[in-house]
């Protein structure tokens, strides 16, 4: 998926052949070194690179060539990028599986001979013959990758494996071919063919298990992708027949048929027929929705009993479902702030380990006694084997991937890892009123006209025409009410100086008269005041949690209209749950004080602010941040976008505007506020899992490396066997991924 601004392009490429966290660091540093690339980050867990580059100076092909130079590959095909990556990963898994099984089969007799049957004739030569194909054929990728890394003065886990197994094999071959060298010095010629072979086998097995476990972290994404049908039925020959075509061939404007029980293939609008559609996977609402002529349908939703024709409007990557999949994919590939530190550690980890191995060998040579060389070599090899940056590199991204997937399954789309990591720290939540706490479906309940006739048709037509040019939901309620009464609008061209005034209303000039439609603040700003009778009626409506819109012309109030937007059934429970977590809930609204107080009371909100303009919402969020609070903001409208951008954690309601969703770091697919406490709980559990993973990854190396170097040998004569080190290294990565997968079954 690419996003282009000017000549700057942001694109996500699948990366092939990465085998450890240090690989991701190498790929990222090589990409960042390319002239024209302004930013590059690589996620080892989902095997992707997110690159920002100047498309005038750099091409995807050029990026690919750079990465191929160090032994990796980029998938740059824009049409079937995910399919190519998935097939490549499947091929890699199958190849790794075959190599692992073969290496285990060949290593088993080497271990048996090395541990129990060293006295049989030609034991060393048999082990040499069996271990050589394991190391240099089945394990050749370690050496090839290590060489490619070394050419660019880089190192990764393959470097450690190649050095350790290569040195052990060379030392063993020398002792097999020329044992007299040690015999002449009164020493036994030890061989370590079994250690070298088993290290390759165990590390291959660990990577196989790791690949299997990592594939489970993207289960939620695969489930979302599974909602897309493979084919669609297009209506041809002027409706005379239908033909089944691949989904990729559907184009905007095509007329499609949806059969009973089938999934809707793309977004569009019903043209004929009617049916009930299950939209729960998109909206989170369990009740099927009636679809008839003129209503919208969405890809991935399930048709019930009836059938209908609809015109395709959004296809491919433009459908709502495709955008959800894209958001989940990008979020799973994003990096939490803690991962940046981990990447730096992984980048220097391998060179440091090589240095420790050399130091270990040197200390043994100086103070190791008569078997100094043998013990020093064995300890250095064990250090190289046991020191694995994979567990460290997998600790954060696997937890993030599972957390994002868990969120997608629970009606929350998390756009980046930073918001998921930060959300558990939230102690202040700012809520917009309309569409967030309330249903966002305002309806006219009362109207009061002050003119001589009871409800003058001409004035209603003027009001209808003006409000039709406003995007505010209250204006839409008035339009719906007037049109329902049969009122017909006037020609729009006859209205001039039409201006929407943010947070107040709209004004326009018609036949030389200035008309205003909005709140009392708009009227006051134009010097128009309500009399006592009107004020009493307004207060009565507002005390019943209704919003009052005034309509004025030529300096006089012509009518007042009461609009009610009912509070959602779940809002009060959600607010209570948040407050029980110690989170202070604030409500901001552009509505009047009386209505705001009534809605806040119904929702159980103590802190609220009325008459707030869009810019003031952002300022309010900033003021809370200046008090040291971590602020989340939830809203659904264009007027919330500034405040959403200002908040530490921004949450868009799923039925809100596209702008709000673009700005927000989280989007609730459902309109239920109860999902917000779940999102904060998911954040807490994800961060807890990350901390567990990092703890065990660090502890593993802190304990393992000194043991491998032989720190206990002077105390009790213990030396860690390279075979055990290889098994422990493999299991460390698997344990981290498995711990992350526990999130999938946790309750939020």
Secondary structure as the mmCIF struct_conf table of DSSP 4:
data_model
#
loop_
_struct_conf.conf_type_id
_struct_conf.id
_struct_conf.beg_label_comp_id
_struct_conf.beg_label_asym_id
_struct_conf.beg_label_seq_id
_struct_conf.end_label_comp_id
_struct_conf.end_label_asym_id
_struct_conf.end_label_seq_id
STRN STRN1 UNK A 2 UNK A 5
TURN_TY1_P TURN_TY1_P1 UNK A 6 UNK A 7
STRN STRN2 UNK A 8 UNK A 16
BEND BEND1 UNK A 17 UNK A 17
BEND BEND2 UNK A 20 UNK A 20
HELX_RH_AL_P HELX_RH_AL_P1 UNK A 21 UNK A 32
TURN_TY1_P TURN_TY1_P2 UNK A 33 UNK A 33
BEND BEND3 UNK A 34 UNK A 34
TURN_TY1_P TURN_TY1_P3 UNK A 35 UNK A 36
STRN STRN3 UNK A 37 UNK A 43
TURN_TY1_P TURN_TY1_P4 UNK A 44 UNK A 47
STRN STRN4 UNK A 48 UNK A 54
TURN_TY1_P TURN_TY1_P5 UNK A 55 UNK A 57
HELX_RH_AL_P HELX_RH_AL_P2 UNK A 60 UNK A 68
TURN_TY1_P TURN_TY1_P6 UNK A 69 UNK A 71
STRN STRN5 UNK A 73 UNK A 75
BEND BEND4 UNK A 78 UNK A 80
HELX_RH_AL_P HELX_RH_AL_P3 UNK A 81 UNK A 116
TURN_TY1_P TURN_TY1_P7 UNK A 118 UNK A 119
BEND BEND5 UNK A 120 UNK A 120
TURN_TY1_P TURN_TY1_P8 UNK A 121 UNK A 122
HELX_RH_AL_P HELX_RH_AL_P4 UNK A 123 UNK A 133
HELX_RH_PI_P HELX_RH_PI_P1 UNK A 134 UNK A 138
TURN_TY1_P TURN_TY1_P9 UNK A 139 UNK A 139
HELX_RH_AL_P HELX_RH_AL_P5 UNK A 140 UNK A 151
TURN_TY1_P TURN_TY1_P10 UNK A 152 UNK A 153
HELX_RH_AL_P HELX_RH_AL_P6 UNK A 157 UNK A 177
TURN_TY1_P TURN_TY1_P11 UNK A 179 UNK A 179
HELX_RH_AL_P HELX_RH_AL_P7 UNK A 180 UNK A 183
TURN_TY1_P TURN_TY1_P12 UNK A 184 UNK A 186
HELX_RH_AL_P HELX_RH_AL_P8 UNK A 193 UNK A 217
TURN_TY1_P TURN_TY1_P13 UNK A 218 UNK A 218
HELX_RH_AL_P HELX_RH_AL_P9 UNK A 219 UNK A 225
TURN_TY1_P TURN_TY1_P14 UNK A 226 UNK A 227
BEND BEND6 UNK A 228 UNK A 228
BEND BEND7 UNK A 230 UNK A 230
STRN STRN6 UNK A 231 UNK A 236
TURN_TY1_P TURN_TY1_P15 UNK A 237 UNK A 240
STRN STRN7 UNK A 241 UNK A 246
HELX_RH_3T_P HELX_RH_3T_P1 UNK A 247 UNK A 249
TURN_TY1_P TURN_TY1_P16 UNK A 252 UNK A 253
STRN STRN8 UNK A 255 UNK A 258
TURN_TY1_P TURN_TY1_P17 UNK A 260 UNK A 261
HELX_LH_PP_P HELX_LH_PP_P1 UNK A 262 UNK A 262
STRN STRN9 UNK A 263 UNK A 263
HELX_LH_PP_P HELX_LH_PP_P2 UNK A 264 UNK A 264
BEND BEND8 UNK A 266 UNK A 266
STRN STRN10 UNK A 267 UNK A 273
STRN STRN11 UNK A 275 UNK A 278
HELX_RH_AL_P HELX_RH_AL_P10 UNK A 280 UNK A 283
BEND BEND9 UNK A 287 UNK A 287
STRN STRN12 UNK A 289 UNK A 291
TURN_TY1_P TURN_TY1_P18 UNK A 293 UNK A 294
STRN STRN13 UNK A 296 UNK A 297
TURN_TY1_P TURN_TY1_P19 UNK A 299 UNK A 300
STRN STRN14 UNK A 302 UNK A 303
BEND BEND10 UNK A 305 UNK A 305
STRN STRN15 UNK A 308 UNK A 314
HELX_RH_3T_P HELX_RH_3T_P2 UNK A 316 UNK A 318
BEND BEND11 UNK A 319 UNK A 319
HELX_RH_AL_P HELX_RH_AL_P11 UNK A 320 UNK A 333
BEND BEND12 UNK A 334 UNK A 334
HELX_RH_AL_P HELX_RH_AL_P12 UNK A 337 UNK A 367
HELX_RH_3T_P HELX_RH_3T_P3 UNK A 369 UNK A 371
HELX_RH_AL_P HELX_RH_AL_P13 UNK A 372 UNK A 386
BEND BEND13 UNK A 389 UNK A 389
HELX_RH_AL_P HELX_RH_AL_P14 UNK A 390 UNK A 409
TURN_TY1_P TURN_TY1_P20 UNK A 410 UNK A 411
STRN STRN16 UNK A 412 UNK A 414
HELX_RH_AL_P HELX_RH_AL_P15 UNK A 417 UNK A 422
HELX_RH_3T_P HELX_RH_3T_P4 UNK A 423 UNK A 425
STRN STRN17 UNK A 428 UNK A 432
HELX_RH_PI_P HELX_RH_PI_P2 UNK A 433 UNK A 437
STRN STRN18 UNK A 438 UNK A 438
BEND BEND14 UNK A 440 UNK A 440
STRN STRN19 UNK A 443 UNK A 449
BEND BEND15 UNK A 451 UNK A 453
TURN_TY1_P TURN_TY1_P21 UNK A 454 UNK A 455
HELX_RH_AL_P HELX_RH_AL_P16 UNK A 457 UNK A 467
TURN_TY1_P TURN_TY1_P22 UNK A 468 UNK A 469
HELX_RH_AL_P HELX_RH_AL_P17 UNK A 473 UNK A 484
TURN_TY1_P TURN_TY1_P23 UNK A 485 UNK A 486
HELX_LH_PP_P HELX_LH_PP_P3 UNK A 489 UNK A 491
HELX_RH_3T_P HELX_RH_3T_P5 UNK A 492 UNK A 494
STRN STRN20 UNK A 495 UNK A 501
TURN_TY1_P TURN_TY1_P24 UNK A 502 UNK A 504
STRN STRN21 UNK A 505 UNK A 510
TURN_TY1_P TURN_TY1_P25 UNK A 511 UNK A 512
STRN STRN22 UNK A 513 UNK A 518
HELX_RH_AL_P HELX_RH_AL_P18 UNK A 520 UNK A 525
TURN_TY1_P TURN_TY1_P26 UNK A 526 UNK A 527
HELX_RH_AL_P HELX_RH_AL_P19 UNK A 532 UNK A 543
TURN_TY1_P TURN_TY1_P27 UNK A 544 UNK A 545
STRN STRN23 UNK A 546 UNK A 553
TURN_TY1_P TURN_TY1_P28 UNK A 554 UNK A 555
STRN STRN24 UNK A 556 UNK A 564
HELX_LH_PP_P HELX_LH_PP_P4 UNK A 566 UNK A 566
STRN STRN25 UNK A 567 UNK A 567
HELX_LH_PP_P HELX_LH_PP_P5 UNK A 568 UNK A 568
TURN_TY1_P TURN_TY1_P29 UNK A 569 UNK A 570
HELX_RH_AL_P HELX_RH_AL_P20 UNK A 571 UNK A 580
TURN_TY1_P TURN_TY1_P30 UNK A 581 UNK A 582
HELX_LH_PP_P HELX_LH_PP_P6 UNK A 583 UNK A 583
STRN STRN26 UNK A 584 UNK A 588
BEND BEND16 UNK A 590 UNK A 591
HELX_RH_AL_P HELX_RH_AL_P21 UNK A 593 UNK A 603
TURN_TY1_P TURN_TY1_P31 UNK A 604 UNK A 604
BEND BEND17 UNK A 606 UNK A 606
STRN STRN27 UNK A 607 UNK A 609
BEND BEND18 UNK A 611 UNK A 611
HELX_RH_AL_P HELX_RH_AL_P22 UNK A 614 UNK A 626
TURN_TY1_P TURN_TY1_P32 UNK A 627 UNK A 628
STRN STRN28 UNK A 631 UNK A 635
BEND BEND19 UNK A 637 UNK A 637
HELX_RH_3T_P HELX_RH_3T_P6 UNK A 638 UNK A 640
HELX_RH_AL_P HELX_RH_AL_P23 UNK A 641 UNK A 646
BEND BEND20 UNK A 647 UNK A 648
STRN STRN29 UNK A 649 UNK A 653
TURN_TY1_P TURN_TY1_P33 UNK A 654 UNK A 655
BEND BEND21 UNK A 656 UNK A 656
HELX_RH_AL_P HELX_RH_AL_P24 UNK A 658 UNK A 663
BEND BEND22 UNK A 665 UNK A 665
STRN STRN30 UNK A 666 UNK A 668
BEND BEND23 UNK A 669 UNK A 671
TURN_TY1_P TURN_TY1_P34 UNK A 673 UNK A 673
HELX_RH_AL_P HELX_RH_AL_P25 UNK A 674 UNK A 709
TURN_TY1_P TURN_TY1_P35 UNK A 710 UNK A 712
HELX_RH_AL_P HELX_RH_AL_P26 UNK A 713 UNK A 716
HELX_RH_AL_P HELX_RH_AL_P27 UNK A 722 UNK A 741
HELX_RH_3T_P HELX_RH_3T_P7 UNK A 742 UNK A 745
#
